[in-house]
Amino acid sequence: MVRVGFSGLCLRRRQRKNPDIAFGKINTQDEPGLAGAFKVNAIPTLMVLRDGILLFAQAGALPPAALDDLIRQVRAVDMDEVRNEIAANEAQKKPEKQAPQESS
């Protein structure tokens, strides 16, 4: 879980409640390339990555109960289904190869 601009206390509480989740904080002034790569355009911004896949991104803070609910929802995501969906979307983006035309 990556967060930009959330309070340190909120982060520490979530880490204690969820020791199996890696929480991180990005300083957009120190890491402009990373902030740009994730298209962070507001502070705070909350992002959730699982298995290297961005599952959630939202500008603005969440109240603690909503953040806990988000964590519960992310845990419930079937990542095999997500990877299959990504693969299907990528396959649709690839242009179909046209058969060579016969010369007369």
Residue pairs with C-beta under 8 A, 6 or more apart in sequence:
1 14
1 21
1 22
1 23
1 24
1 46
1 47
1 48
1 49
1 71
1 74
2 23
2 24
2 25
2 26
2 38
2 46
2 47
2 48
2 49
3 11
3 23
3 24
3 25
3 26
3 44
3 45
3 46
3 47
4 25
4 26
4 28
4 35
4 40
4 43
4 44
4 45
4 46
4 47
5 43
5 44
5 45
5 61
6 25
6 44
6 46
6 61
8 25
10 64
10 67
11 23
11 25
13 64
14 21
14 23
14 67
14 68
14 71
15 21
15 23
17 68
18 71
21 71
26 34
26 35
26 40
28 35
28 40
28 43
38 45
38 47
38 54
38 57
39 57
41 59
42 59
42 60
44 59
44 60
44 61
45 57
45 58
45 59
45 60
46 56
46 57
46 58
46 60
46 61
46 62
46 67
46 70
47 54
47 56
47 57
48 54
48 55
48 56
48 57
48 70
48 74
49 55
50 74
50 77
50 79
51 79
51 83
53 79
53 82
53 83
53 86
55 74
55 77
55 82
56 70
56 74
62 70
